[in-house]
Amino acid sequence: MSAGKYKKLQEIISRHEGVVVALSGGVDSALVAKVSYDLLGENALAVTIDNGLMSQADVEKAGEIASEIGVRYQLVRDNFLEDERLAKNPPQRCYICKKRIAEILRNIADREGMEMIFDGTNADELREKRPGINALREDGVKTPLAEAGFTKGDIRGEARKLGLSNHGRYSNTCLATRIPYGKELSKRKLEQIEKAEELLRGLGVKQFRVRNHDHIARIESLRDDFSTIIEHSDHIIDGFRNLGFSYVNLDLQAYNVK
């Protein structure tokens, strides 16, 4: 990775006297939190919003990473499913969600006297159609990694150099992304997905998603993990059926890691 990108990241963060960092538990936001803390100390605050759409594994990882870094940390609990617009799961779901996240972060920043809010969006993600990113930008949330030109590979490399324990952790998204647009979101469905993914994770499956198609669970995974899934198929089927799925499918189009 070019040292120039890291220097630019430091310059971007150093322009501000105080920052709030949206910390998801992933490596991207962890790197932003780490560099912000190294440069600003107590004037950096990491915030995780447990909105009812995140897996508890991600919530717990965010807290662990904040403790590892030493950055000041707040965990905010909220129930985004109370918003009927979001619960209906429209195509603009991510936009609605990120708007609410930005509002919470702005309230915290104002209360703490912090002038800037950062999230962990990287340069690769700006090439994709992501309405949620637009929502954050509209509300003044900045993306220092993307501004400095950091790709996902750059981020993993720098996180490894800085000693972040989650440098090799696979990317994750909120559980709502496992449910097709137009299918209503519910706590039951999200918990069903979360427990199904915990089962696969316990078998050593690396990068995957369990898509919820009502009574059908569709597993997307790396091709390298197909053999593990097939080997443990009876266990997976029994476990998924206990969670309420009638059928379990393995998507032969391998998961695309980004």
Accessible surface in RSA format (square Angstrom, percent):
REM  Atomic radii and reference values for relative SASA: ProtOr
REM  Chains: A
REM  Algorithm: Lee & Richards
REM  Probe-radius: 1.40
REM  Slices: 20
REM RES _ NUM      All-atoms   Total-Side   Main-Chain    Non-polar    All polar
REM                ABS   REL    ABS   REL    ABS   REL    ABS   REL    ABS   REL
RES MET A   1    95.56  49.5  12.85   8.5  82.71 196.9  24.25  20.6  71.31  94.5
RES SER A   2    66.73  56.4  49.40  65.9  17.33  39.9  38.52  82.0  28.21  39.5
RES ALA A   3    82.10  75.5  69.72 107.6  12.38  28.2  73.25 103.2   8.85  23.5
RES GLY A   4    43.00  53.0   0.00   N/A  43.00  53.0  33.73  92.6   9.27  20.8
RES LYS A   5    59.06  28.8  56.70  34.8   2.36   5.6  36.58  32.9  22.48  23.9
RES TYR A   6    43.62  20.4  43.62  24.8   0.00   0.0  34.43  25.9   9.19  11.3
RES LYS A   7   131.52  64.2 131.08  80.4   0.44   1.1  73.90  66.5  57.62  61.4
RES LYS A   8    89.72  43.8  88.61  54.4   1.11   2.6  44.67  40.2  45.05  48.0
RES LEU A   9     0.00   0.0   0.00   0.0   0.00   0.0   0.00   0.0   0.00   0.0
RES GLN A  10    56.10  31.4  55.95  40.9   0.15   0.4   9.21  19.6  46.89  35.6
RES GLU A  11    86.94  49.9  80.40  60.8   6.54  15.6  37.48  72.5  49.45  40.4
RES ILE A  12     3.70   2.1   3.70   2.8   0.00   0.0   3.70   2.7   0.00   0.0
RES ILE A  13     0.00   0.0   0.00   0.0   0.00   0.0   0.00   0.0   0.00   0.0
RES SER A  14    61.73  52.2  37.99  50.7  23.75  54.7  29.17  62.1  32.56  45.6
RES ARG A  15   150.44  63.2 113.83  58.0  36.61  87.2  57.74  78.9  92.69  56.2
RES HIS A  16    29.80  16.3  27.31  19.0   2.49   6.4  20.17  20.8   9.63  11.2
RES GLU A  17   144.07  82.7 136.35 103.2   7.72  18.4  55.46 107.3  88.61  72.3
RES GLY A  18     5.36   6.6   0.00   N/A   5.36   6.6   4.42  12.1   0.94   2.1
RES VAL A  19     0.00   0.0   0.00   0.0   0.00   0.0   0.00   0.0   0.00   0.0
RES VAL A  20     0.00   0.0   0.00   0.0   0.00   0.0   0.00   0.0   0.00   0.0
RES VAL A  21     0.31   0.2   0.31   0.3   0.00   0.0   0.31   0.3   0.00   0.0
RES ALA A  22    22.04  20.3  19.38  29.9   2.66   6.1  19.75  27.8   2.30   6.1
RES LEU A  23     3.48   1.9   0.00   0.0   3.48   8.8   0.66   0.5   2.82   7.6
RES SER A  24    58.23  49.2  53.06  70.8   5.18  11.9  43.03  91.6  15.20  21.3
RES GLY A  25     0.00   0.0   0.00   N/A   0.00   0.0   0.00   0.0   0.00   0.0
RES GLY A  26    21.91  27.0   0.00   N/A  21.91  27.0  20.34  55.8   1.57   3.5
RES VAL A  27     2.81   1.9   1.03   0.9   1.78   4.3   1.03   0.9   1.78   4.8
RES ASP A  28    15.16  10.6  14.90  14.8   0.26   0.6   9.55  22.5   5.60   5.6
RES SER A  29     4.92   4.2   4.24   5.7   0.68   1.6   4.24   9.0   0.68   1.0
RES ALA A  30     0.00   0.0   0.00   0.0   0.00   0.0   0.00   0.0   0.00   0.0
RES LEU A  31     0.00   0.0   0.00   0.0   0.00   0.0   0.00   0.0   0.00   0.0
RES VAL A  32     0.00   0.0   0.00   0.0   0.00   0.0   0.00   0.0   0.00   0.0
RES ALA A  33     0.21   0.2   0.00   0.0   0.21   0.5   0.21   0.3   0.00   0.0
RES LYS A  34    42.02  20.5  42.02  25.8   0.00   0.0   4.67   4.2  37.35  39.8
RES VAL A  35     0.63   0.4   0.63   0.6   0.00   0.0   0.63   0.5   0.00   0.0
RES SER A  36     0.07   0.1   0.07   0.1   0.00   0.0   0.07   0.2   0.00   0.0
RES TYR A  37    63.91  29.8  61.04  34.7   2.87   7.5  21.80  16.4  42.11  51.9
RES ASP A  38    76.32  53.5  40.38  40.2  35.94  85.0  26.30  61.9  50.02  49.9
RES LEU A  39    66.66  37.1  35.53  25.4  31.13  78.3  37.52  26.4  29.14  78.4
RES LEU A  40    30.57  17.0  17.28  12.4  13.30  33.4  23.01  16.2   7.56  20.4
RES GLY A  41    25.55  31.5   0.00   N/A  25.55  31.5  23.47  64.4   2.08   4.7
RES GLU A  42   111.22  63.9 103.60  78.4   7.62  18.2  64.64 125.0  46.58  38.0
RES ASN A  43    79.53  54.8  79.50  76.8   0.03   0.1   1.08   2.6  78.45  75.8
RES ALA A  44     0.09   0.1   0.09   0.1   0.00   0.0   0.09   0.1   0.00   0.0
RES LEU A  45     1.03   0.6   1.03   0.7   0.00   0.0   1.03   0.7   0.00   0.0
RES ALA A  46     0.03   0.0   0.03   0.0   0.00   0.0   0.03   0.0   0.00   0.0
RES VAL A  47     1.39   0.9   0.00   0.0   1.39   3.4   0.00   0.0   1.39   3.8
RES THR A  48     0.75   0.5   0.52   0.5   0.23   0.5   0.75   1.0   0.00   0.0
RES ILE A  49    12.80   7.3   6.22   4.6   6.58  15.9   6.22   4.5   6.58  17.9
RES ASP A  50    11.72   8.2  10.19  10.1   1.53   3.6   1.20   2.8  10.52  10.5
RES ASN A  51     5.32   3.7   5.32   5.1   0.00   0.0   0.00   0.0   5.32   5.1
RES GLY A  52    34.92  43.1   0.00   N/A  34.92  43.1  24.33  66.8  10.59  23.7
RES LEU A  53     0.82   0.5   0.82   0.6   0.00   0.0   0.82   0.6   0.00   0.0
RES MET A  54    29.62  15.3  24.84  16.4   4.78  11.4  15.85  13.5  13.77  18.2
RES SER A  55     6.70   5.7   5.81   7.8   0.89   2.0   5.44  11.6   1.25   1.8
RES GLN A  56    74.38  41.6  74.38  54.4   0.00   0.0  42.20  89.8  32.18  24.4
RES ALA A  57    34.48  31.7  25.32  39.1   9.16  20.8  29.54  41.6   4.94  13.1
RES ASP A  58    11.87   8.3  11.87  11.8   0.00   0.0   2.40   5.6   9.47   9.4
RES VAL A  59     7.71   5.1   5.97   5.4   1.73   4.2   5.97   5.2   1.73   4.7
RES GLU A  60   108.42  62.2  99.52  75.3   8.90  21.2  37.41  72.4  71.01  58.0
RES LYS A  61    51.59  25.2  50.59  31.0   1.00   2.4  17.18  15.5  34.41  36.7
RES ALA A  62     0.00   0.0   0.00   0.0   0.00   0.0   0.00   0.0   0.00   0.0
RES GLY A  63    23.11  28.5   0.00   N/A  23.11  28.5  17.34  47.6   5.77  12.9
RES GLU A  64    97.26  55.8  87.11  65.9  10.15  24.2  45.10  87.2  52.15  42.6
RES ILE A  65     0.66   0.4   0.66   0.5   0.00   0.0   0.66   0.5   0.00   0.0
RES ALA A  66     1.03   1.0   0.87   1.3   0.17   0.4   1.03   1.5   0.00   0.0
RES SER A  67    90.62  76.6  63.64  84.9  26.98  62.2  35.69  76.0  54.94  77.0
RES GLU A  68    82.64  47.4  45.40  34.3  37.24  88.7  44.95  86.9  37.69  30.8
RES ILE A  69    13.93   7.9   0.11   0.1  13.82  33.3   3.03   2.2  10.90  29.6
RES GLY A  70    39.85  49.1   0.00   N/A  39.85  49.1  25.10  68.9  14.75  33.0
RES VAL A  71     9.30   6.1   0.58   0.5   8.72  21.0   0.58   0.5   8.72  23.6
RES ARG A  72    76.43  32.1  68.33  34.8   8.10  19.3  43.50  59.4  32.94  20.0
RES TYR A  73    68.95  32.2  39.31  22.4  29.63  77.1  38.50  28.9  30.45  37.5
RES GLN A  74    46.67  26.1  42.32  30.9   4.35  10.3  26.69  56.8  19.98  15.2
RES LEU A  75    65.88  36.7  35.10  25.1  30.79  77.4  35.10  24.6  30.79  82.8
RES VAL A  76    36.38  23.9  33.60  30.4   2.78   6.7  36.38  31.6   0.00   0.0
RES ARG A  77   160.74  67.5 131.21  66.9  29.53  70.3  63.80  87.2  96.94  58.8
RES ASP A  78    46.07  32.3  29.99  29.8  16.08  38.0  13.08  30.8  32.99  32.9
RES ASN A  79    64.41  44.4  62.26  60.2   2.16   5.2  23.04  55.4  41.37  40.0
RES PHE A  80     0.01   0.0   0.01   0.0   0.00   0.0   0.01   0.0   0.00   0.0
RES LEU A  81    30.34  16.9  18.47  13.2  11.88  29.9  18.84  13.2  11.50  31.0
RES GLU A  82   124.77  71.6  94.50  71.5  30.27  72.1  40.52  78.4  84.24  68.8
RES ASP A  83    23.28  16.3  15.32  15.2   7.96  18.8  12.08  28.4  11.20  11.2
RES GLU A  84   126.74  72.8 122.91  93.0   3.84   9.1  44.00  85.1  82.74  67.6
RES ARG A  85   148.94  62.5 143.55  73.2   5.39  12.8  69.92  95.6  79.03  47.9
RES LEU A  86     1.22   0.7   1.22   0.9   0.00   0.0   1.22   0.9   0.00   0.0
RES ALA A  87    11.17  10.3  11.17  17.2   0.00   0.0  11.17  15.7   0.00   0.0
RES LYS A  88   134.22  65.5 126.76  77.8   7.46  17.8  74.10  66.7  60.12  64.0
RES ASN A  89     0.00   0.0   0.00   0.0   0.00   0.0   0.00   0.0   0.00   0.0
RES PRO A  90    24.27  17.7  20.29  18.5   3.98  14.5  24.27  20.0   0.00   0.0
RES PRO A  91    91.25  66.5  82.83  75.5   8.42  30.6  83.11  68.6   8.13  50.6
RES GLN A  92    91.65  51.3  89.43  65.4   2.22   5.3  32.89  70.0  58.76  44.6
RES ARG A  93    13.47   5.7  13.47   6.9   0.00   0.0   2.44   3.3  11.02   6.7
RES CYS A  94    39.93  30.2  37.48  41.8   2.45   5.8   9.01  22.8  30.92  33.3
RES TYR A  95    68.03  31.8  68.03  38.7   0.00   0.0  49.93  37.5  18.10  22.3
RES ILE A  96    15.27   8.7  12.59   9.4   2.67   6.4  14.39  10.4   0.88   2.4
RES CYS A  97    12.04   9.1  11.76  13.1   0.28   0.7   3.55   9.0   8.49   9.2
RES LYS A  98    72.38  35.3  72.38  44.4   0.00   0.0  28.21  25.4  44.17  47.0
RES LYS A  99    63.23  30.8  59.29  36.4   3.95   9.4  39.67  35.7  23.56  25.1
RES ARG A 100    58.21  24.4  54.97  28.0   3.23   7.7  23.09  31.6  35.12  21.3
RES ILE A 101    24.63  14.0  24.63  18.4   0.00   0.0  24.63  17.7   0.00   0.0
RES ALA A 102     0.96   0.9   0.06   0.1   0.90   2.0   0.20   0.3   0.76   2.0
RES GLU A 103   108.65  62.4 102.03  77.2   6.63  15.8  36.15  69.9  72.50  59.2
RES ILE A 104    27.05  15.4  26.05  19.4   1.00   2.4  26.96  19.4   0.09   0.3
RES LEU A 105     0.57   0.3   0.57   0.4   0.00   0.0   0.57   0.4   0.00   0.0
RES ARG A 106    72.30  30.4  72.30  36.9   0.00   0.0  41.05  56.1  31.25  18.9
RES ASN A 107    81.32  56.1  76.12  73.6   5.20  12.5  19.82  47.7  61.50  59.4
RES ILE A 108     4.87   2.8   4.87   3.6   0.00   0.0   4.87   3.5   0.00   0.0
RES ALA A 109     0.00   0.0   0.00   0.0   0.00   0.0   0.00   0.0   0.00   0.0
RES ASP A 110    94.43  66.1  69.46  69.1  24.97  59.0  32.13  75.6  62.30  62.1
RES ARG A 111   160.51  67.4 123.58  63.0  36.93  87.9  76.40 104.4  84.10  51.0
RES GLU A 112    58.92  33.8  33.08  25.0  25.84  61.5   6.10  11.8  52.81  43.1
RES GLY A 113    67.23  82.9   0.00   N/A  67.23  82.9  36.42 100.0  30.80  69.0
RES MET A 114    13.59   7.0   7.58   5.0   6.01  14.3   4.14   3.5   9.46  12.5
RES GLU A 115    90.46  51.9  66.91  50.6  23.55  56.1  40.85  79.0  49.60  40.5
RES MET A 116    26.63  13.8  26.63  17.6   0.00   0.0  26.61  22.6   0.02   0.0
RES ILE A 117     0.28   0.2   0.28   0.2   0.00   0.0   0.28   0.2   0.00   0.0
RES PHE A 118     0.52   0.3   0.52   0.3   0.00   0.0   0.52   0.3   0.00   0.0
RES ASP A 119    15.58  10.9  15.58  15.5   0.00   0.0   6.73  15.8   8.85   8.8
RES GLY A 120    11.05  13.6   0.00   N/A  11.05  13.6   5.85  16.0   5.20  11.7
RES THR A 121     9.67   6.9   6.20   6.3   3.47   8.3   2.06   2.8   7.61  11.5
RES ASN A 122     2.69   1.9   2.69   2.6   0.00   0.0   0.00   0.0   2.69   2.6
RES ALA A 123    14.65  13.5  12.08  18.6   2.57   5.8  12.29  17.3   2.36   6.2
RES ASP A 124    43.10  30.2  40.26  40.1   2.84   6.7  20.46  48.2  22.64  22.6
RES GLU A 125    34.58  19.9  34.58  26.2   0.00   0.0   6.26  12.1  28.32  23.1
RES LEU A 126    69.38  38.6  42.02  30.1  27.36  68.8  43.76  30.7  25.61  68.9
RES ARG A 127   176.10  73.9 134.82  68.7  41.28  98.3  72.93  99.7 103.17  62.5
RES GLU A 128    54.13  31.1  37.09  28.1  17.04  40.6  30.92  59.8  23.22  19.0
RES LYS A 129   196.55  95.9 161.64  99.2  34.91  83.1 111.87 100.7  84.68  90.2
RES ARG A 130    86.64  36.4  78.10  39.8   8.54  20.3  23.46  32.1  63.17  38.3
RES PRO A 131    45.46  33.1  44.80  40.8   0.66   2.4  45.46  37.5   0.00   0.0
RES GLY A 132     4.22   5.2   0.00   N/A   4.22   5.2   3.50   9.6   0.73   1.6
RES ILE A 133    16.03   9.1  15.66  11.7   0.37   0.9  15.66  11.3   0.37   1.0
RES ASN A 134    79.46  54.8  77.74  75.1   1.72   4.1  13.97  33.6  65.49  63.3
RES ALA A 135     0.00   0.0   0.00   0.0   0.00   0.0   0.00   0.0   0.00   0.0
RES LEU A 136     6.16   3.4   6.16   4.4   0.00   0.0   6.16   4.3   0.00   0.0
RES ARG A 137   126.55  53.1 108.29  55.2  18.26  43.5  38.28  52.3  88.27  53.5
RES GLU A 138   105.52  60.6  66.46  50.3  39.06  93.0  44.11  85.3  61.42  50.1
RES ASP A 139    53.70  37.6  39.20  39.0  14.50  34.3  16.96  39.9  36.74  36.6
RES GLY A 140    26.50  32.7   0.00   N/A  26.50  32.7  23.59  64.7   2.92   6.5
RES VAL A 141     1.88   1.2   0.22   0.2   1.66   4.0   0.22   0.2   1.66   4.5
RES LYS A 142    99.94  48.8  98.55  60.5   1.39   3.3  45.35  40.8  54.59  58.1
RES THR A 143    12.52   8.9   9.44   9.6   3.08   7.3   0.92   1.2  11.60  17.5
RES PRO A 144     0.08   0.1   0.00   0.0   0.08   0.3   0.08   0.1   0.00   0.0
RES LEU A 145     0.00   0.0   0.00   0.0   0.00   0.0   0.00   0.0   0.00   0.0
RES ALA A 146    11.62  10.7   0.45   0.7  11.17  25.4   0.50   0.7  11.12  29.5
RES GLU A 147    78.93  45.3  60.07  45.4  18.86  44.9  36.75  71.1  42.18  34.4
RES ALA A 148     5.68   5.2   0.00   0.0   5.68  12.9   0.67   0.9   5.00  13.3
RES GLY A 149    25.99  32.1   0.00   N/A  25.99  32.1  22.68  62.2   3.32   7.4
RES PHE A 150     0.00   0.0   0.00   0.0   0.00   0.0   0.00   0.0   0.00   0.0
RES THR A 151    38.53  27.4  38.53  39.1   0.00   0.0  29.91  40.2   8.62  13.0
RES LYS A 152    28.46  13.9  28.46  17.5   0.00   0.0  18.56  16.7   9.90  10.6
RES GLY A 153    51.94  64.1   0.00   N/A  51.94  64.1  37.43 102.7  14.51  32.5
RES ASP A 154    18.94  13.3  16.67  16.6   2.27   5.4   1.62   3.8  17.33  17.3
RES ILE A 155     0.00   0.0   0.00   0.0   0.00   0.0   0.00   0.0   0.00   0.0
RES ARG A 156    42.21  17.7  42.21  21.5   0.00   0.0  28.72  39.3  13.49   8.2
RES GLY A 157    19.23  23.7   0.00   N/A  19.23  23.7  17.90  49.1   1.33   3.0
RES GLU A 158     4.48   2.6   3.98   3.0   0.50   1.2   0.17   0.3   4.31   3.5
RES ALA A 159     0.00   0.0   0.00   0.0   0.00   0.0   0.00   0.0   0.00   0.0
RES ARG A 160   134.41  56.4 122.55  62.5  11.86  28.2  53.35  72.9  81.05  49.1
RES LYS A 161   155.64  75.9 117.23  71.9  38.41  91.4  85.70  77.1  69.94  74.5
RES LEU A 162    52.59  29.3  30.34  21.7  22.24  55.9  34.98  24.6  17.61  47.4
RES GLY A 163    55.63  68.6   0.00   N/A  55.63  68.6  33.03  90.6  22.60  50.6
RES LEU A 164     3.97   2.2   3.62   2.6   0.35   0.9   3.62   2.5   0.35   0.9
RES SER A 165    74.33  62.8  41.28  55.1  33.05  76.1  45.88  97.7  28.45  39.9
RES ASN A 166     3.67   2.5   0.10   0.1   3.56   8.6   3.67   8.8   0.00   0.0
RES HIS A 167    56.52  30.9  56.52  39.3   0.00   0.0  29.95  30.9  26.57  30.9
RES GLY A 168    46.57  57.4   0.00   N/A  46.57  57.4  27.34  75.0  19.22  43.1
RES ARG A 169    66.41  27.9  54.54  27.8  11.87  28.3  31.65  43.3  34.76  21.1
RES TYR A 170    78.88  36.8  70.42  40.1   8.47  22.0  45.36  34.1  33.53  41.3
RES SER A 171    37.66  31.8  28.77  38.4   8.89  20.5  34.05  72.5   3.62   5.1
RES ASN A 172    49.48  34.1  19.47  18.8  30.01  72.3  12.79  30.8  36.69  35.5
RES THR A 173    57.54  40.9  46.76  47.4  10.78  25.7  54.91  73.8   2.63   4.0
RES CYS A 174    37.20  28.1  26.69  29.8  10.50  24.7  17.74  44.9  19.46  21.0
RES LEU A 175     3.00   1.7   3.00   2.1   0.00   0.0   3.00   2.1   0.00   0.0
RES ALA A 176     0.13   0.1   0.13   0.2   0.00   0.0   0.13   0.2   0.00   0.0
RES THR A 177    38.76  27.6  25.37  25.7  13.39  31.9  25.17  33.8  13.59  20.5
RES ARG A 178     1.71   0.7   0.91   0.5   0.80   1.9   0.14   0.2   1.57   0.9
RES ILE A 179     4.00   2.3   1.29   1.0   2.71   6.5   1.65   1.2   2.35   6.4
RES PRO A 180    50.55  36.8  38.03  34.7  12.51  45.5  49.95  41.2   0.59   3.7
RES TYR A 181   116.99  54.6  92.33  52.5  24.66  64.2  65.72  49.4  51.27  63.2
RES GLY A 182    59.82  73.8   0.00   N/A  59.82  73.8  31.74  87.1  28.08  62.9
RES LYS A 183    92.71  45.2  91.09  55.9   1.62   3.8  51.31  46.2  41.40  44.1
RES GLU A 184   107.24  61.6 102.18  77.3   5.07  12.1  27.04  52.3  80.20  65.5
RES LEU A 185     5.30   3.0   0.00   0.0   5.30  13.3   0.00   0.0   5.30  14.3
RES SER A 186    38.72  32.7  34.88  46.5   3.84   8.9  37.18  79.2   1.54   2.2
RES LYS A 187   144.05  70.3 139.50  85.6   4.55  10.8  82.59  74.3  61.45  65.5
RES ARG A 188   150.38  63.1 142.95  72.9   7.43  17.7  79.76 109.0  70.62  42.8
RES LYS A 189    30.35  14.8  30.35  18.6   0.00   0.0  18.49  16.6  11.87  12.6
RES LEU A 190     3.96   2.2   3.96   2.8   0.00   0.0   3.96   2.8   0.00   0.0
RES GLU A 191    68.18  39.1  67.75  51.3   0.43   1.0  21.77  42.1  46.41  37.9
RES GLN A 192    10.50   5.9   6.43   4.7   4.07   9.7   6.09  13.0   4.42   3.3
RES ILE A 193     0.00   0.0   0.00   0.0   0.00   0.0   0.00   0.0   0.00   0.0
RES GLU A 194    24.04  13.8  23.02  17.4   1.02   2.4   7.10  13.7  16.94  13.8
RES LYS A 195   110.15  53.7 105.29  64.6   4.86  11.6  54.15  48.7  56.00  59.6
RES ALA A 196     0.00   0.0   0.00   0.0   0.00   0.0   0.00   0.0   0.00   0.0
RES GLU A 197     4.62   2.7   4.62   3.5   0.00   0.0   1.41   2.7   3.21   2.6
RES GLU A 198    83.55  48.0  74.45  56.3   9.11  21.7  26.43  51.1  57.13  46.6
RES LEU A 199    35.22  19.6  22.52  16.1  12.70  31.9  32.41  22.8   2.80   7.5
RES LEU A 200     0.00   0.0   0.00   0.0   0.00   0.0   0.00   0.0   0.00   0.0
RES ARG A 201   101.32  42.5  90.77  46.3  10.55  25.1  57.86  79.1  43.45  26.3
RES GLY A 202    69.38  85.6   0.00   N/A  69.38  85.6  36.32  99.7  33.06  74.0
RES LEU A 203    43.18  24.0  22.48  16.1  20.70  52.0  27.78  19.5  15.40  41.4
RES GLY A 204    49.20  60.7   0.00   N/A  49.20  60.7  35.16  96.5  14.05  31.5
RES VAL A 205     4.37   2.9   0.00   0.0   4.37  10.5   0.01   0.0   4.36  11.8
RES LYS A 206   113.11  55.2  93.44  57.3  19.66  46.8  71.32  64.2  41.78  44.5
RES GLN A 207     4.68   2.6   4.02   2.9   0.66   1.6   1.04   2.2   3.64   2.8
RES PHE A 208     8.92   4.5   4.77   3.0   4.15  10.8   4.77   2.9   4.15  11.9
RES ARG A 209    10.19   4.3  10.19   5.2   0.00   0.0   0.00   0.0  10.19   6.2
RES VAL A 210     0.00   0.0   0.00   0.0   0.00   0.0   0.00   0.0   0.00   0.0
RES ARG A 211    44.02  18.5  44.02  22.4   0.00   0.0   8.50  11.6  35.53  21.5
RES ASN A 212     3.91   2.7   2.60   2.5   1.31   3.1   0.00   0.0   3.91   3.8
RES HIS A 213    60.38  33.0  53.32  37.1   7.06  18.1  42.18  43.5  18.20  21.2
RES ASP A 214    71.34  50.0  54.71  54.5  16.63  39.3  28.13  66.2  43.21  43.1
RES HIS A 215    90.10  49.2  86.13  59.9   3.97  10.2  65.02  67.0  25.09  29.2
RES ILE A 216    49.77  28.3  49.77  37.1   0.00   0.0  49.77  35.8   0.00   0.0
RES ALA A 217     0.00   0.0   0.00   0.0   0.00   0.0   0.00   0.0   0.00   0.0
RES ARG A 218    63.83  26.8  63.83  32.5   0.00   0.0  27.15  37.1  36.68  22.2
RES ILE A 219     1.33   0.8   1.33   1.0   0.00   0.0   1.33   1.0   0.00   0.0
RES GLU A 220    26.47  15.2  26.47  20.0   0.00   0.0   4.74   9.2  21.73  17.7
RES SER A 221     0.00   0.0   0.00   0.0   0.00   0.0   0.00   0.0   0.00   0.0
RES LEU A 222    29.01  16.2  28.60  20.5   0.41   1.0  29.01  20.4   0.00   0.0
RES ARG A 223   146.91  61.7 136.71  69.7  10.20  24.3  63.35  86.6  83.56  50.6
RES ASP A 224   123.09  86.2  99.23  98.8  23.86  56.4  25.95  61.1  97.13  96.9
RES ASP A 225     4.27   3.0   4.27   4.2   0.00   0.0   0.03   0.1   4.24   4.2
RES PHE A 226    24.90  12.5  24.90  15.4   0.00   0.0  24.90  15.1   0.00   0.0
RES SER A 227    78.20  66.1  69.15  92.3   9.04  20.8  53.82 114.6  24.38  34.2
RES THR A 228    34.01  24.2  33.23  33.7   0.78   1.9   8.96  12.0  25.05  37.9
RES ILE A 229     8.29   4.7   8.29   6.2   0.00   0.0   8.29   6.0   0.00   0.0
RES ILE A 230   110.62  62.9 104.67  78.0   5.95  14.3 105.45  75.9   5.18  14.0
RES GLU A 231   136.26  78.2 100.21  75.8  36.04  85.8  43.56  84.3  92.69  75.7
RES HIS A 232    60.91  33.3  57.20  39.8   3.72   9.5  35.44  36.5  25.48  29.6
RES SER A 233    40.81  34.5  39.65  52.9   1.16   2.7  20.77  44.2  20.04  28.1
RES ASP A 234   109.75  76.9 106.87 106.4   2.87   6.8  34.10  80.3  75.65  75.4
RES HIS A 235    99.10  54.2  92.39  64.2   6.71  17.2  63.95  65.9  35.15  40.9
RES ILE A 236     2.60   1.5   2.60   1.9   0.00   0.0   2.60   1.9   0.00   0.0
RES ILE A 237    55.67  31.7  55.67  41.5   0.00   0.0  55.67  40.1   0.00   0.0
RES ASP A 238    85.32  59.8  82.38  82.0   2.94   7.0  23.10  54.4  62.22  62.1
RES GLY A 239    14.12  17.4   0.00   N/A  14.12  17.4  11.74  32.2   2.38   5.3
RES PHE A 240     0.00   0.0   0.00   0.0   0.00   0.0   0.00   0.0   0.00   0.0
RES ARG A 241   135.80  57.0 120.18  61.3  15.62  37.2  35.26  48.2 100.54  60.9
RES ASN A 242   132.29  91.2  95.50  92.3  36.79  88.6  27.12  65.3 105.17 101.6
RES LEU A 243    48.06  26.8  30.29  21.7  17.77  44.7  34.82  24.5  13.24  35.6
RES GLY A 244    49.41  60.9   0.00   N/A  49.41  60.9  29.91  82.1  19.50  43.7
RES PHE A 245     3.15   1.6   0.00   0.0   3.15   8.2   0.35   0.2   2.80   8.0
RES SER A 246    51.11  43.2  41.47  55.3   9.64  22.2  19.45  41.4  31.66  44.4
RES TYR A 247   127.04  59.3 124.35  70.8   2.69   7.0  78.85  59.3  48.19  59.4
RES VAL A 248    35.87  23.6   7.46   6.8  28.41  68.5   7.46   6.5  28.41  77.1
RES ASN A 249    71.93  49.6  68.15  65.9   3.77   9.1  17.51  42.1  54.42  52.6
RES LEU A 250    42.49  23.7  21.55  15.4  20.94  52.6  21.55  15.1  20.94  56.3
RES ASP A 251    34.61  24.2  27.87  27.7   6.74  15.9   8.62  20.3  25.99  25.9
RES LEU A 252   130.70  72.8 120.22  86.0  10.48  26.3 120.42  84.6  10.28  27.7
RES GLN A 253   149.42  83.6 136.81 100.0  12.61  30.0  44.68  95.1 104.74  79.4
RES ALA A 254    28.41  26.1  14.21  21.9  14.20  32.3  14.21  20.0  14.20  37.6
RES TYR A 255    39.86  18.6  27.36  15.6  12.50  32.5  12.81   9.6  27.05  33.3
RES ASN A 256   102.71  70.8  88.85  85.9  13.86  33.4  35.31  85.0  67.40  65.2
RES VAL A 257    68.32  45.0  44.83  40.6  23.49  56.6  44.99  39.1  23.32  63.3
RES LYS A 258   132.35  64.6 103.00  63.2  29.35  69.9  81.48  73.3  50.87  54.2
END  Absolute sums over single chains surface
CHAIN  1 A    12151.3       9610.9       2540.5       6116.8       6034.6
END  Absolute sums over all chains
TOTAL         12151.3       9610.9       2540.5       6116.8       6034.6
